[in-house]
Amino acid sequence: MKIGFISLGCSKNLVVTEEIIGLFKKHGYTIVNDASEAEIILINTCGFIDSAKSEGIDTILEMAEYKKNKCKYLIVTGCLVERYVNELVNELPEVDLFIPISNYDDLWEKIDNLVYNKHTVDNLDFHYRSITTGDSMAYLKIAEGCNNFCTFCAIPYIQGRYKSRKYEDILEEAKMLASQGISEIVVIAQDTTKYGVDLYNRQRLAELLEDISKIDGIKWIRFLYAYPETITDELIEVVKNNPKVCKYFDIPIQHINDRLLKLMNRKSDRGSIVKLIKKIRKEVPNVIIRTTLIVGFPTETDEEFNELYDFVKEYKFDRLGAFAFSIEDGTAASKIKSQVDDEVKELRRTKIMELQQNISKELLSNKIGKEYEVLIENISGDGKYFIARSYMDVPSEDGVIYVDFEDGILVNDYYKVIIYDNTEYDLYARISKNDLSYV
């Protein structure tokens, strides 16, 4: 039987989708990319913010149209189902099976019962995971859930409390990925820096990165979602000194005003954030720092927004994303009466992103004439460029490097390039004449 998959939302959700794909392959199903060919369509949803919910509903309705033809079963899983399963069952009779995250232990039994009226028991297992991110890069999830309970976030209510994976299982999966030709590992969790605290009574991210770096075949290692208050000196030293760990910190600070940070239930304040940024930049030469911000948080004043704007202008983050506050059911922030008008929120978000666009263009212009090692991942549609990334670029999040096409260059291989131009978010380069690896 043929099955097609759609994975919505974050990279953590994508890893689950890859494990579900692996489970179907294990049981003899044929995976197809064209929904019109699928007899089963499975959608793994996100339910984090309003736009993700809307995308999930729209995708379900779109895929339900295929049931008029070849598709026999429509299955929906993920965060949206976990949050709103009863409402979805009532409102979307087109869906044959909803599986919330809390029922994943019974996922295969439910699917087998739907399709074949059998009750085969099987579990999601990283050993059967089917990588969908290309031949060179894969995500490595090290924990589920979150204990931070930021007042704007529903993740702890959807995913549950923070739960680290066993250290040896993570290393086993990393070795398995390397044996499949994966050379870039992107370590993810809702909060990577707290890895190990629940299982081992101490943070073990720095140690984990060191051990992953010892695996043959692994060339680049990244970690995302590092909360500022738990970035340790040990972690900074690993990033500074380990040649396989990319000189890149993804630090979601959300805001810089102390009153709003406290209202968000964040554990950092302006002073500690500024101190951390200065320390990282001092200790790690050529480091890239990415952050995410929330504008229009309930009660945010013009003065507090301007404080954030001025902070971004002064500290010039290499990478930055800004989101307008979204009211999430069941969160503490959704109950605050003084909500900011939607139009004001969007104007503030636009203002921040326009500022960041100029900052990014300025910072990227400073790369012109410099040499970087890149991973060639694809060829542009017009055939004029290779599409590549350097240590500065997180897949699917940051910009890319367009490398002038040359014969003899191999996709999924690493080369040195010289930067010669830039846009607001992307770079242009040519193969360095110092790189003789392809001659």
N, C-alpha and C positions, 0 to 999 in steps of 0.2 A: 504494500500500500504506500502511496506517495503522500508526503507531508511537507508543508511549507511553514516557515517560522518568521515571525516579526518580533524583534526585541526593541522595546522602547525604554527611554530613560538613561540611567547612568551606566558606567562601565561595570559596576558591581552587579547590576541586573543582567548585563550581557554575559557575565561569567555563569550565572545560573542558567541562562538560555543555552549556552554552550554545553553545560552538563546535561540539560534536557535533550538536546540534539543527540548527544552521545548515547543517552539511554534508548532513544528510538533506533539509532543505528545498531546498537547491541541486539535489539529485538527484530532486526531484519527489515525495518522500514527504509524506503528510498527518500532521500532528502531532495527537494526541488526548490528552485529559486523563483519560479513563476507561479504566482498564486492560482492562475487559471488552470494549472496542471495538477494542483494539489487536491487530494481526496480528504485530507485533514489539514486545517489551518490552526496553528497555535500562536496566540499573541501573548507575550510576556509584558505586562503593563508596568507603568510608573504611576505613583499617586502622590508625588511629593508636593507639587504646586498646582495652581489652577490650570496653567497652560498644559501641564503634563496630563491632568485629568481629561481636559478637552481633547487632547491628542489621542488619548486612549479610547474614549468613546467614539470619536470620529473614525479611528482605525477599525474598531469592532464593527461599526455600521458599514464601512467600506468593504471589509472582508466578508460580511454577511451576504453581500450581493452574489458572491461566488457560489453560495448554496443553491442558487437557481440553476447551476450547471453541474460541474463535476464534484464540487466539495460536498461531502456528506456530514462532516462533523466540524464544528467551530469550538475551540477550547481556549479559555482565557485564564491566565495565571497572573501572579505578581502583586505588587503593592496596592494597586487600585482595587483589586479583588479583596485583599486583606482588609482594607478600610471600609469598603462599601458593598460587601457581597450580597447582603439582603436586598438592598436597593437595586443592584445590578440584575439580580435574578428576576425581580419584578418588572424591571423596565426593559430588559433585553432578552426576550424569549427566543431570539434567533440563536443565542449561544447554547450549545448542548451541554457544556460542562464548565463550571467555574471552580478553580482550585486556589484557595488562599495560601499564603506562605506558611501559615501554621499547619496546613495539611500536606506539606511536601513529603513527609514520610510515607504518606499513602498515595502519592501522585501516580505512580505507575499502576497500582491496583485500580484506581478510579478510571484511568484511561483504558486499561485492558477490559474493564467491565463495560465501559461505554462502547468500545469498538467491537469486541469479540464476545462479550458477555462472560468473560473469564475473570478470575481474581488472582492473577499472577502478582506476586510480591517482589518488588525490586526497589532499590534506592538510588538517588543521585550519587554519583561517584566521580571524583576528579580523574580517576584512571581512564574513564571512557569519554572525557570531555573532548568536544570537537571544536578546535580553534577556528574562529571566524574573522580574525583580525589580520589575516595575511600570513605569509611564510616566515616573517622575521620577528614580529612583536606579539606578545600575549600579556594579558593582565593576570596577576596573581593575588587573589583575595586572601587576606590573612585573618579577618575577623568579620563577624556579623553584628548588627545592632549598634546601640550607642547609649552611654550613660550620662551624656552631658545635659540633656533636657533644656536646650536653648528654648526660650519661650516662643520662638517663631516656627519651630521645627516639629514635625509629626513623626519623624523617623523612629524615636524610641517607642512610640505607640504602635507603629506598624511592624518594625523589625524586632522589637524587644530589647532587652538589656545587652550590653556589650559582651560578646562571647568570642574569645580568641580561639583560633584553630591550634591544634597541636603543632609544636615546633617541627617535629620530625615529619609530619604530614606535609607541611609547607615545603620543606626542603626536598622531599620525595617528588612533589609535584613540579618543583623548579627543575629538578634533574630530568624528569620525564619531558618537560617542555624543551629543554636543551637538546635532548636526544632526538627530538622531532625537527631540529634545525632552528628553533627560536633563539635569537641572539639578544633580544631586548626584552627585559622583564619590567613590567610596571606594577609595583606593589600598591595595593589599594585596600581600603576599609573605610568605614564612615569616619574613623579617627585612627589613623595609622600609628600615631605616636604613643597611644595607650596600649599597643599590642603587648600582651603577656601579663599585664597587671592582674587580671582575674585568674589566670592559670598558675602563674609563677611568682606572684607578689612583687613583680618588678617589671619595668619597661625593658623589652628585649628587641626593639626595632633595630637599633644600631648593630647589635650582635647578629641579628638575622641577615641584615644587608651584607655584613662581612662574610657570613657563611655562604650566602648565595653567590657572592663574587668568586668563591673558590671553585665553582662548578665549571668544568670545561665547556666551552661553546658560548657561554654568556659574556657578552661584550659591554652592554649598557644595562644599568639598573636605575630605575626611578622609583620614588615613593610619593604618593599624593595625599592630600588632606592631612597635613601636619598641623595640629593645633598649637598656637604660639606658646601657651603656658607649659606645654610638655615637650618642647624642643630642648634637648639636653646638650651639654657641652660634648658629651660622648658622640651624639649624633652629628653635631657640627664637625667634629674631628673626622668622622668616617667620610662625610661628604668631601671634606677638604683633602684627605689623604688617600682615599681608595680610588684608583684610576678607573674602576668600572662603575662607580656610583656617580651619576650625572650631577654636575654642580648646579643643582636646581632645587629650590624650595617652594612648595605650594602651601601657602599659609592663609587660610580663610579668616581674616580678622573681622569682617562684617561692618565694623564702624570704628571710629577713633574717639568719639565723644564719651567721656566717662559715665555720664548719666544714662545714656542709651545703652552702653555696653552692660551696665548693671541691670537695666530693664530687660535686656535680652538674656540675662543670666549667663553672660560670658565670664570667663574666669580671668581675663586679662584686662588691663586698663591702658590708657594712652602711654603712660610712662614705660610700662613693661614692653609694649609693642615697639615703641621707638628704640628702646635699648636693644631689643632682639634684632631688629633690622640693621642697626648700626654694627652690632657684633658680627652678624653673618657676613655682611659686606666687608668688614675688616679682616675676618678670619679666612674667607673663601674667595680668592681672587677670581674675577669674571663670573661670579655667581649670578644666576637668574632667579629672581623672586617673583612669584605669581601670587595674587590675592583675589578674593571675592568680597564684594560689599553689598549691603542692603541699604537702599534709600527709601525714604517714606515710611520708616518704622513708626508705629503709633506714637503720637506726641512729638515727633521730630520737628523742631522749629527751623526757621530759615537760618538762624545763627548756627545751629548745630550742623545743618547741612553744609553751610559755608566753611565750618571748621573741617569737615571731611574733605571738601573740595580743595581747600588750601593745603591739607595734609598730602593729598594725592599729588598736587602740583609740586610740593616741596620734595617728596621722597621718591617720585618717579619710578613706579613699579615697572618692571620689564613686561609683565603680563598682568592684565586686570579685567575682571568681569564684574558688572554691576547689575543687580536685580531690584526691581520695584517690589516692595513688601507685598506678600500675598497672604490673605487671611486663610489659615488652615484650621479646619474643624478640630476642636478639642484641645487646641494649644492655648497657653496662657495669654499670648499676645492677641488672639482673636477676641478676647473678652475685654480688652482695653477700650474704653468708650471713645477716646479722642483719636479716631482714625484719620489719617491724612488722605485728602481727596485724591482720587485716581489720576486726575489730570496733573496735579502737582507732583505726584510720585513719578509719573512718566517724564515730566519735564526735568526733574532732578536726575533721573537715570540718564537721559539724553545728554545733559550737561556734563556729567561725569565721563561718559563714554566719548564725547567729543574732545574733552581734555585728554583722555587717555590715548585717543587716536593720534593727537599731536605729539604726545610724549613718546609713544611707540615709534612713530616715524623718526623722531629726533634720535632716539637710542639706536635704532636700526641703522641710521645713516653713519653712525660711528663704527659700524662693522665693515664698511667699505674698505677694500684693500687688505683685509685680514683673511687668514687661512683657517678653515674649520674642517673637521672630519664629519662626513654626512653619511647617512644611510639612504641609498637610492631605493625608493619604494614603488615607483610607477613611472609611466610616460604620459605626458599631457595629451589631450585629445587631438591637438594639431600636430603632434609629433616633434615639436620644436624644443621641448624641454623634458628633462627628467624631473620628477617630483621627489624631493628629498627632505630629510630632517636632520638637525644636528642635536647636540646635547641640550640646546636651548629650547627645543620644541616638543611639547607633549602631544602625542597623536590625538587628533580629533578635537583638540582644545586650542592649540596655538597655530601660528602661521606655518608656512612651508618655505623651502628654498627651491627656486626654479633653477635648475642647472642646465646650461646649454647642451643640447644633444651632441653626442660624439659616438662614432662607431667603436665597438669594443668594450663599452661600459655595460656592466651586468646589473640588472634589477636584483634587489635583496643582497647587495654587497655594499661595502664601505669604501669611500674615496675621500681624498682631500680636495677641497675646492677653494677658490678665491672669490670673495664677494665683490661685485662691481656695481650693484644698484639696489634700490629698495623702494617699497611702497609703504603704506601705513603699517602693514602687518607682515609682509612677506619680503624675502630677499631674492636677489638674482645673483648667480654665480657661474663660474666656468671651472672645469677640471684643472686643478693645480698642475703645473709642469713639474712640480716636485714629487708628484705621485706617479710612480712608474709601475704600480701594481697591475695596471691594465694593459701595459704595452706588450 
